[in-house]
Amino acid sequence: MILANAHLHRTLVDQGSSANILFKPAFNKLGLDEKELRAYPDTLFGLGDTSIRLMGFIPLHKTFGKGIKSKTLSIDFIVVDVASAYNALIGRTALNWLGVVVSTPHLCMKFSTPEGITTIRGDQKLARKSYNESLNLRGKGKEVNTIELGGVRVKEELRPQP
């Protein structure tokens, strides 16, 4: 599911990812300095067991929802310099802290606040556009990554085939 907001437009919500990722172009657009990055002690892997060069991680505040029906979390984003159609990826750790329920068929997620239930809807047109861009990156021979932490990756050949 793709979330659109002022700062991290094209944020991918990925319940299967164990990491929260900020891609380098978005890091630059936010006006952040590489001196603010902290060393990250683990390794990230993409498809095909290729390791991904980490720049480090940075804690950032991300607000979900608007007004009184919002929650703000401090999320440790791992900054990577790889090609992506997205600016950021919100993984299951942040989703769990938020207490979110995601419905991918409806492109929405819900979570509770003291003021009631908040619903955040994805943008179907933007989701389709971003997905097509990611396919175009792949077709041009650029490395497009599915990212997992440490030794928690699934080997492609072990997956059931349709």
C-alpha positions as a Markdown table, in Angstrom:
| # | Residue | x | y | z |
|---|---|---|---|---|
| 1 | Met | 0.0 | 0.0 | 0.0 |
| 2 | Ile | 1.3 | 3.5 | -0.9 |
| 3 | Leu | 0.8 | 6.4 | 1.5 |
| 4 | Ala | 1.1 | 10.0 | 0.3 |
| 5 | Asn | 1.9 | 12.8 | 2.5 |
| 6 | Ala | 3.8 | 16.1 | 2.4 |
| 7 | His | 7.2 | 14.8 | 3.5 |
| 8 | Leu | 7.5 | 11.2 | 2.4 |
| 9 | His | 5.3 | 11.1 | -0.6 |
| 10 | Arg | 5.3 | 7.5 | -2.0 |
| 11 | Thr | 5.8 | 5.7 | 1.3 |
| 12 | Leu | 5.3 | 2.0 | 0.9 |
| 13 | Val | 3.7 | 0.1 | 3.7 |
| 14 | Asp | 5.2 | -3.4 | 3.7 |
| 15 | Gln | 3.9 | -5.8 | 6.3 |
| 16 | Gly | 6.5 | -8.4 | 5.1 |
| 17 | Ser | 9.5 | -6.2 | 5.7 |
| 18 | Ser | 11.4 | -6.3 | 8.9 |
| 19 | Ala | 13.0 | -2.9 | 8.3 |
| 20 | Asn | 12.0 | 0.7 | 8.0 |
| 21 | Ile | 13.9 | 2.1 | 5.0 |
| 22 | Leu | 14.5 | 5.7 | 3.8 |
| 23 | Phe | 16.0 | 5.9 | 0.3 |
| 24 | Lys | 18.8 | 8.3 | -0.3 |
| 25 | Pro | 16.9 | 10.7 | -2.7 |
| 26 | Ala | 14.2 | 11.2 | 0.0 |
| 27 | Phe | 16.9 | 11.6 | 2.7 |
| 28 | Asn | 18.4 | 14.5 | 0.5 |
| 29 | Lys | 14.9 | 16.0 | -0.2 |
| 30 | Leu | 14.3 | 16.2 | 3.6 |
| 31 | Gly | 17.5 | 18.3 | 3.9 |
| 32 | Leu | 19.1 | 15.8 | 6.3 |
| 33 | Asp | 22.9 | 15.7 | 6.7 |
| 34 | Glu | 24.9 | 12.5 | 6.4 |
| 35 | Lys | 26.7 | 13.5 | 9.7 |
| 36 | Glu | 23.4 | 12.8 | 11.5 |
| 37 | Leu | 23.5 | 9.1 | 10.5 |
| 38 | Arg | 24.4 | 6.5 | 13.1 |
| 39 | Ala | 26.2 | 3.3 | 12.3 |
| 40 | Tyr | 23.9 | 0.4 | 11.7 |
| 41 | Pro | 25.2 | -2.9 | 13.2 |
| 42 | Asp | 23.3 | -5.4 | 11.0 |
| 43 | Thr | 23.2 | -6.3 | 7.3 |
| 44 | Leu | 20.3 | -5.9 | 4.8 |
| 45 | Phe | 19.8 | -8.3 | 2.0 |
| 46 | Gly | 17.9 | -7.9 | -1.3 |
| 47 | Leu | 16.6 | -10.6 | -3.7 |
| 48 | Gly | 19.2 | -13.1 | -4.7 |
| 49 | Asp | 21.0 | -12.8 | -1.3 |
| 50 | Thr | 22.8 | -9.7 | -2.4 |
| 51 | Ser | 23.9 | -7.4 | 0.5 |
| 52 | Ile | 22.9 | -3.8 | 0.3 |
| 53 | Arg | 25.3 | -1.0 | 1.3 |
| 54 | Leu | 23.9 | 0.8 | 4.3 |
| 55 | Met | 24.7 | 4.5 | 4.9 |
| 56 | Gly | 23.5 | 4.2 | 8.5 |
| 57 | Phe | 20.2 | 4.9 | 10.3 |
| 58 | Ile | 18.5 | 8.0 | 11.6 |
| 59 | Pro | 15.6 | 8.3 | 14.0 |
| 60 | Leu | 12.8 | 10.5 | 12.5 |
| 61 | His | 9.4 | 11.4 | 13.7 |
| 62 | Lys | 6.6 | 10.3 | 11.4 |
| 63 | Thr | 3.0 | 11.3 | 12.0 |
| 64 | Phe | 0.2 | 9.0 | 10.9 |
| 65 | Gly | -3.2 | 10.6 | 10.5 |
| 66 | Lys | -4.3 | 14.2 | 10.9 |
| 67 | Gly | -5.2 | 16.4 | 13.8 |
| 68 | Ile | -6.4 | 14.9 | 17.1 |
| 69 | Lys | -6.8 | 11.5 | 15.5 |
| 70 | Ser | -3.1 | 11.1 | 14.7 |
| 71 | Lys | -0.2 | 9.3 | 16.2 |
| 72 | Thr | 3.5 | 10.3 | 16.0 |
| 73 | Leu | 6.2 | 7.7 | 16.2 |
| 74 | Ser | 10.0 | 8.0 | 16.4 |
| 75 | Ile | 11.1 | 5.5 | 13.7 |
| 76 | Asp | 14.6 | 4.4 | 13.1 |
| 77 | Phe | 15.0 | 4.6 | 9.3 |
| 78 | Ile | 17.8 | 2.7 | 7.7 |
| 79 | Val | 19.2 | 4.9 | 4.9 |
| 80 | Val | 20.2 | 3.1 | 1.7 |
| 81 | Asp | 21.4 | 4.3 | -1.6 |
| 82 | Val | 19.6 | 2.0 | -4.1 |
| 83 | Ala | 17.2 | 2.5 | -6.9 |
| 84 | Ser | 13.5 | 2.6 | -5.8 |
| 85 | Ala | 10.2 | 3.9 | -7.1 |
| 86 | Tyr | 9.5 | 4.8 | -3.4 |
| 87 | Asn | 10.9 | 7.3 | -1.0 |
| 88 | Ala | 10.4 | 5.2 | 2.1 |
| 89 | Leu | 9.3 | 1.9 | 3.3 |
| 90 | Ile | 7.4 | 1.4 | 6.6 |
| 91 | Gly | 7.9 | -2.2 | 7.8 |
| 92 | Arg | 6.1 | -4.3 | 10.3 |
| 93 | Thr | 8.0 | -3.1 | 13.4 |
| 94 | Ala | 6.6 | 0.4 | 13.0 |
| 95 | Leu | 3.2 | -0.9 | 12.0 |
| 96 | Asn | 3.1 | -3.0 | 15.2 |
| 97 | Trp | 4.1 | 0.0 | 17.3 |
| 98 | Leu | 1.3 | 1.9 | 15.7 |
| 99 | Gly | -1.1 | -1.0 | 16.3 |
| 100 | Val | -2.3 | -0.8 | 12.7 |
| 101 | Val | -4.6 | -3.1 | 10.8 |
| 102 | Val | -3.9 | -3.1 | 7.1 |
| 103 | Ser | -6.3 | -4.0 | 4.3 |
| 104 | Thr | -4.5 | -4.3 | 1.0 |
| 105 | Pro | -7.6 | -4.9 | -1.1 |
| 106 | His | -9.1 | -1.7 | 0.2 |
| 107 | Leu | -5.8 | 0.2 | 0.2 |
| 108 | Cys | -6.3 | 1.4 | 3.8 |
| 109 | Met | -5.1 | 1.0 | 7.3 |
| 110 | Lys | -6.7 | 1.7 | 10.6 |
| 111 | Phe | -5.5 | 2.3 | 14.1 |
| 112 | Ser | -6.9 | 3.5 | 17.3 |
| 113 | Thr | -6.1 | 6.8 | 19.1 |
| 114 | Pro | -7.6 | 8.2 | 22.3 |
| 115 | Glu | -10.0 | 10.2 | 20.1 |
| 116 | Gly | -11.2 | 7.2 | 18.1 |
| 117 | Ile | -10.3 | 5.1 | 15.1 |
| 118 | Thr | -8.2 | 6.7 | 12.3 |
| 119 | Thr | -8.4 | 5.5 | 8.7 |
| 120 | Ile | -5.6 | 6.2 | 6.3 |
| 121 | Arg | -6.4 | 5.5 | 2.7 |
| 122 | Gly | -3.8 | 4.8 | 0.0 |
| 123 | Asp | -3.8 | 6.4 | -3.4 |
| 124 | Gln | -4.7 | 3.7 | -6.0 |
| 125 | Lys | -3.5 | 5.8 | -8.9 |
| 126 | Leu | -0.2 | 6.6 | -7.2 |
| 127 | Ala | 0.2 | 2.9 | -6.2 |
| 128 | Arg | -0.3 | 1.8 | -9.8 |
| 129 | Lys | 2.2 | 4.4 | -11.1 |
| 130 | Ser | 4.8 | 3.5 | -8.5 |
| 131 | Tyr | 4.5 | -0.2 | -9.2 |
| 132 | Asn | 4.9 | 0.5 | -13.0 |
| 133 | Glu | 7.9 | 2.6 | -12.3 |
| 134 | Ser | 9.5 | -0.2 | -10.2 |
| 135 | Leu | 8.9 | -2.6 | -13.1 |
| 136 | Asn | 10.5 | -0.1 | -15.5 |
| 137 | Leu | 13.6 | 0.1 | -13.2 |
| 138 | Arg | 13.9 | -3.6 | -13.2 |
| 139 | Gly | 13.5 | -3.8 | -17.0 |
| 140 | Lys | 16.4 | -1.3 | -17.5 |
| 141 | Gly | 18.8 | -3.6 | -15.6 |
| 142 | Lys | 18.9 | -1.4 | -12.5 |
| 143 | Glu | 19.0 | -3.3 | -9.2 |
| 144 | Val | 15.6 | -3.1 | -7.5 |
| 145 | Asn | 15.6 | -4.5 | -4.0 |
| 146 | Thr | 13.3 | -6.4 | -1.7 |
| 147 | Ile | 14.9 | -5.8 | 1.6 |
| 148 | Glu | 15.1 | -7.9 | 4.8 |
| 149 | Leu | 17.3 | -7.7 | 7.9 |
| 150 | Gly | 20.2 | -9.9 | 8.8 |
| 151 | Gly | 19.7 | -13.7 | 8.4 |
| 152 | Val | 15.9 | -13.4 | 8.1 |
| 153 | Arg | 15.6 | -13.8 | 4.4 |
| 154 | Val | 13.8 | -16.3 | 2.3 |
| 155 | Lys | 15.7 | -18.0 | -0.5 |
| 156 | Glu | 13.7 | -17.7 | -3.8 |
| 157 | Glu | 14.1 | -21.3 | -4.7 |
| 158 | Leu | 12.4 | -22.5 | -1.5 |
| 159 | Arg | 9.1 | -20.7 | -2.4 |
| 160 | Pro | 6.3 | -22.7 | -3.9 |
| 161 | Gln | 5.9 | -22.1 | -7.6 |
| 162 | Pro | 2.5 | -21.4 | -9.2 |
